């Protein structure tokens, strides 16, 4: 139930919008093209199964985990929420 000036269903609309933003961010950053046989960061071999599962992959699993940790803050920011919701 929405309160104040927010219409009914505003909470769900906010959740849906946040999920849509997160999915759009992930989709635009998916690798494309030819996969590298060796990681561009550390030089370790990238397994064939990973190259097949994720076309365009350039990083080994370990380096990808590190890159994901560096970039994780970007998806956590609620750009659509009100200032009050970001302060809580």
Backbone as CSV, one residue per row, in Angstrom:
resi,resn,N_x,N_y,N_z,CA_x,CA_y,CA_z,C_x,C_y,C_z
1,UNK,0.841,-1.179,0.000,0.000,0.000,0.000,0.881,1.236,0.000
2,UNK,0.683,2.076,-0.963,1.465,3.307,-1.081,0.914,4.356,-0.134
3,UNK,1.769,5.231,0.296,1.332,6.304,1.180,1.699,7.653,0.593
4,UNK,1.087,8.690,1.115,1.403,10.031,0.626,0.909,10.227,-0.794
5,UNK,1.789,10.752,-1.648,1.396,11.034,-3.034,1.678,9.882,-3.990
6,UNK,2.286,8.831,-3.494,2.612,7.705,-4.363,1.356,6.905,-4.687
7,UNK,1.192,6.514,-5.932,0.022,5.706,-6.300,0.167,4.275,-5.801
8,UNK,-0.953,3.568,-5.734,-0.904,2.157,-5.365,-0.025,1.412,-6.358
9,UNK,0.781,0.500,-5.858,1.670,-0.285,-6.714,3.001,0.393,-6.981
10,UNK,3.238,1.548,-6.368,4.484,2.273,-6.611,5.707,1.482,-6.149
11,UNK,5.545,0.733,-5.059,6.671,-0.046,-4.555,7.087,-1.110,-5.569
12,UNK,6.106,-1.805,-6.117,6.419,-2.838,-7.102,6.988,-2.226,-8.372
13,UNK,6.482,-1.078,-8.760,7.022,-0.394,-9.940,8.485,-0.026,-9.712
14,UNK,8.827,0.391,-8.498,10.216,0.721,-8.165,11.102,-0.510,-8.241
15,UNK,10.622,-1.625,-7.699,11.374,-2.874,-7.740,11.578,-3.313,-9.185
16,UNK,10.520,-3.268,-9.979,10.613,-3.665,-11.388,11.598,-2.780,-12.148
17,UNK,11.556,-1.477,-11.905,12.453,-0.552,-12.592,13.904,-0.820,-12.200
18,UNK,14.153,-1.114,-10.938,15.514,-1.408,-10.491,16.034,-2.691,-11.136
19,UNK,15.185,-3.697,-11.214,15.587,-4.953,-11.872,15.845,-4.741,-13.354
20,UNK,14.989,-3.966,-14.007,15.183,-3.687,-15.431,16.503,-2.971,-15.671
21,UNK,16.842,-2.017,-14.806,18.115,-1.308,-14.931,19.295,-2.253,-14.753
22,UNK,19.213,-3.127,-13.755,20.299,-4.068,-13.496,20.478,-5.035,-14.663
23,UNK,19.376,-5.544,-15.206,19.455,-6.451,-16.359,20.025,-5.751,-17.585
24,UNK,19.621,-4.524,-17.827,20.139,-3.769,-18.966,21.641,-3.553,-18.814
25,UNK,22.088,-3.246,-17.603,23.518,-3.048,-17.357,24.298,-4.322,-17.650
26,UNK,23.804,-5.449,-17.162,24.489,-6.724,-17.367,24.499,-7.094,-18.843
27,UNK,23.377,-6.937,-19.508,23.294,-7.317,-20.926,24.219,-6.488,-21.803
28,UNK,24.346,-5.201,-21.512,25.203,-4.367,-22.351,26.680,-4.653,-22.122
29,UNK,27.005,-5.282,-20.999,28.397,-5.582,-20.696,28.774,-7.046,-20.940
30,UNK,27.875,-7.816,-21.535,28.215,-9.199,-21.878,29.260,-9.203,-22.990
31,UNK,30.251,-10.062,-22.874,31.252,-10.141,-23.940,30.639,-10.666,-25.233
32,UNK,31.193,-10.228,-26.342,30.728,-10.670,-27.659,31.935,-10.935,-28.540
33,UNK,31.730,-11.696,-29.601,32.808,-11.953,-30.554,33.568,-13.222,-30.227
34,UNK,34.829,-13.233,-30.635,35.679,-14.405,-30.424,36.214,-14.434,-29.001
35,UNK,36.232,-15.621,-28.431,36.780,-15.800,-27.085,38.297,-15.909,-27.149
36,UNK,38.943,-15.415,-26.137,40.394,-15.554,-26.032,40.721,-16.943,-25.494
37,UNK,41.819,-17.515,-25.946,42.244,-18.808,-25.421,43.000,-18.650,-24.116
38,UNK,43.575,-17.463,-23.891,44.298,-17.176,-22.664,43.768,-15.868,-22.085
39,UNK,43.706,-15.811,-20.772,43.195,-14.647,-20.062,44.036,-13.418,-20.398
40,UNK,43.377,-12.312,-20.711,44.093,-11.086,-21.049,44.708,-10.431,-19.813
41,UNK,44.274,-10.825,-18.615,44.818,-10.252,-17.387,46.042,-11.027,-16.893
42,UNK,45.883,-12.339,-16.723,46.945,-13.122,-16.087,47.659,-14.085,-17.043
43,UNK,47.073,-14.351,-18.205,47.703,-15.240,-19.174,47.372,-16.707,-19.009
44,UNK,46.593,-17.070,-17.990,46.201,-18.470,-17.805,45.274,-18.907,-18.938
45,UNK,45.289,-20.203,-19.228,44.417,-20.746,-20.266,42.952,-20.673,-19.816
46,UNK,42.088,-20.335,-20.769,40.644,-20.321,-20.495,40.090,-21.645,-21.012
47,UNK,39.437,-22.435,-20.152,38.926,-23.737,-20.574,37.961,-23.624,-21.764
48,UNK,37.981,-24.643,-22.615,37.119,-24.658,-23.799,35.644,-24.574,-23.414
49,UNK,35.264,-25.225,-22.316,33.859,-25.197,-21.895,33.422,-23.762,-21.569
50,UNK,34.300,-22.980,-20.942,33.968,-21.581,-20.639,33.864,-20.763,-21.918
51,UNK,34.765,-21.000,-22.853,34.726,-20.264,-24.131,33.456,-20.576,-24.915
52,UNK,32.986,-21.817,-24.827,31.747,-22.191,-25.522,30.519,-21.627,-24.820
53,UNK,30.531,-21.656,-23.498,29.366,-21.198,-22.735,29.189,-19.689,-22.808
54,UNK,30.289,-18.955,-22.955,30.240,-17.505,-22.940,31.064,-16.950,-24.097
55,UNK,30.468,-16.876,-25.286,31.214,-16.368,-26.441,31.760,-14.965,-26.171
56,UNK,33.003,-14.754,-26.564,33.626,-13.452,-26.392,34.334,-13.278,-25.062
57,UNK,34.406,-14.335,-24.259,35.036,-14.234,-22.943,36.518,-13.911,-23.111
58,UNK,37.019,-13.026,-22.258,38.416,-12.609,-22.324,39.174,-12.875,-21.029
59,UNK,38.439,-13.203,-19.962,39.060,-13.398,-18.648,38.831,-14.807,-18.128
60,UNK,39.804,-15.320,-17.371,39.611,-16.597,-16.688,38.633,-16.380,-15.538
61,UNK,38.208,-17.452,-14.899,37.217,-17.349,-13.829,37.738,-16.491,-12.682
62,UNK,38.975,-16.692,-12.277,39.543,-15.920,-11.171,39.585,-14.427,-11.468
63,UNK,40.070,-14.063,-12.639,40.136,-12.645,-13.006,38.740,-12.060,-13.195
64,UNK,37.803,-12.865,-13.695,36.432,-12.385,-13.850,35.813,-12.098,-12.490
65,UNK,36.080,-12.963,-11.508,35.574,-12.722,-10.153,36.119,-11.405,-9.595
66,UNK,37.401,-11.155,-9.805,38.000,-9.901,-9.338,37.372,-8.701,-10.042
67,UNK,37.150,-8.808,-11.343,36.532,-7.714,-12.095,35.108,-7.472,-11.621
68,UNK,34.384,-8.546,-11.331,33.012,-8.404,-10.830,32.997,-7.707,-9.479
69,UNK,33.959,-8.018,-8.623,34.034,-7.374,-7.312,34.326,-5.881,-7.454
70,UNK,35.177,-5.516,-8.394,35.488,-4.095,-8.618,34.271,-3.342,-9.141
71,UNK,33.433,-4.015,-9.915,32.307,-3.347,-10.572,30.982,-3.515,-9.848
72,UNK,30.954,-4.205,-8.737,29.673,-4.522,-8.099,28.956,-3.306,-7.546
73,UNK,29.657,-2.248,-7.190,29.004,-1.066,-6.627,28.099,-0.380,-7.637
74,UNK,28.344,-0.522,-8.906,27.562,0.174,-9.927,26.108,-0.267,-9.937
75,UNK,25.849,-1.533,-9.711,24.476,-2.035,-9.756,23.730,-1.799,-8.446
76,UNK,24.437,-1.447,-7.382,23.796,-1.292,-6.080,23.184,0.091,-5.886
77,UNK,23.480,1.038,-6.725,22.989,2.398,-6.563,21.581,2.520,-7.123
78,UNK,20.662,2.988,-6.314,19.259,3.123,-6.706,19.045,4.499,-7.327
79,UNK,19.112,4.586,-8.637,18.991,5.875,-9.315,17.556,6.370,-9.366
80,UNK,16.585,5.487,-9.281,15.195,5.884,-9.453,14.493,6.218,-8.138
81,UNK,15.064,5.795,-7.019,14.413,6.010,-5.736,14.454,7.469,-5.312
82,UNK,13.571,7.812,-4.415,13.568,9.166,-3.894,14.770,9.366,-2.993
83,UNK,15.082,10.611,-2.692,16.214,10.897,-1.819,15.991,10.248,-0.446
84,UNK,14.768,10.272,0.047,14.480,9.676,1.349,14.762,8.184,1.361
85,UNK,14.441,7.472,0.264,14.653,6.034,0.239,16.130,5.696,0.201
86,UNK,16.966,6.582,-0.326,18.392,6.335,-0.388,19.080,6.637,0.939
87,UNK,18.438,7.413,1.793,19.018,7.761,3.084,18.747,6.711,4.149
88,UNK,17.779,5.827,3.903,17.418,4.819,4.906,18.399,3.685,4.915
